[in-house]
Amino acid sequence: MTQHLTFPPGFVWGAATASYQIEGAWQAGGKGESIWDRFSHTHGKIEDGHTGDAACDHYHLWPRDVALMQDLGLHAYRFSIAWPRILPTGRGAVNAAGLDFYDQLVDGLLAAGIQPYATLYHWDLPQALQDLGGWTNRDVAHWFADYADIVSRRLGDRIQHWITHNEPWVVAFMGEWLGVHAPGNRDLRRALAASHHLLVSHGLALEPLRANAGPAARLGITLNLTAVYPASDRSGDEAAAQRQDGFINRWFLDPLYRGRYPDDMLALFEGQMAEPQANDMALISRPFDFLGVNYYTRSVCKAARNGLLQIDTVQQPGEHTEMGWEVYPEGLYDLLTRVQRDYAPASIYITENGAAYADTVNGEGQVRDTRREVYLYEHFIQAQRAIAAGVPLHGYFVWSLMDNFEWSFGYNKRFGLIYIDYATQARTIKQSGLWYSQVTRQNGLA
Ligand code: FCB
């Protein structure tokens, strides 16, 4: 790899994780049950019956993990806070041990010179709130704001970057419509109600976060966005691509940045979604500081006759990751420049990008994951191009710091810069991690 990579001074290089995927200790320290505990304990939901019960045992091993982050030269670490560790039943009594855990983690990060970026909701809703309807119950939006208040009162003096939600599209549609994520429902009305309440909760939470973390704090939300292309220039395929863009990208970007849902999608969902309450759209489009973008692959669409959306996604030739996702780095450039053109966020972070490959430790104790290194390198080049084109991209978080529980795939997909031996909890920095430590230290590649 010869091409030079240079990023603007102050560009933030980090790595990301999420509580349920790494912490384990599912019942330790007073934690309550989450919907992912319940879902993974339900027979047949997760490949090979895996659960997050132990995961990477980060709850106990976090000092070791912070030391590894230092080895990687990370400037920043994006992690999520488990709501049921803070409030075991979602509201009411606060669990002091839960707050203490994150308090110590944040102090450990700061002592190591690593900036904490905290996500408040990365999918582990307290089960007690699911029993009340979960995100389909509008009250949950208010309980989320109360939880944001409690956490930011304690940590707002030290955490300067807050992300309300991770990928509300996945929460609402994979959890409530497609049934493959917790809580595992298959009901479009529920999904649409959930997606609206997730956005309302984002707007509500901005207020306590701002009050507790102060005017210098930066508040954002992370969306899973995809670069969408029509499979051909036939008008049917172009319309299918337009619907896919509406469903995944504009359904969240339009309310957040324009205070309205896209008309074409409202027409498609006609009769399935309740009218928003009077003040909702103003609440949802309250100003916030940065957009977090999670990008993995593109979506090539053609018209189909089946399903509500009438879209088929077309498998492309060429390189794919272990998830079956096409490697398409140019999509990152296309997506970032498009978001900038249409929505003009003040600041953007790539809050996740990375690849799963079937890694193994060789006889010398090394993990030679050249394909991951190439994947990241090619995406960094596209990020650099986007910056040159005027996109206010300020940081990049690789998914993931370490191998972890990949939702319905269990431990069968490895995304880490660090390899985890789940039997021993031994950690090994992969070749890609060693390479990334040069990028973080040189702010690119000399
Ligand atoms: C994203 C999730 C993250 C991880 C990656 C592979 O959708 O936010 O937790 O599972 O995909």
Residues whose N, C-alpha, C, O or C-beta is under 5 A from the ligand:
A	BS01	FCB	A18
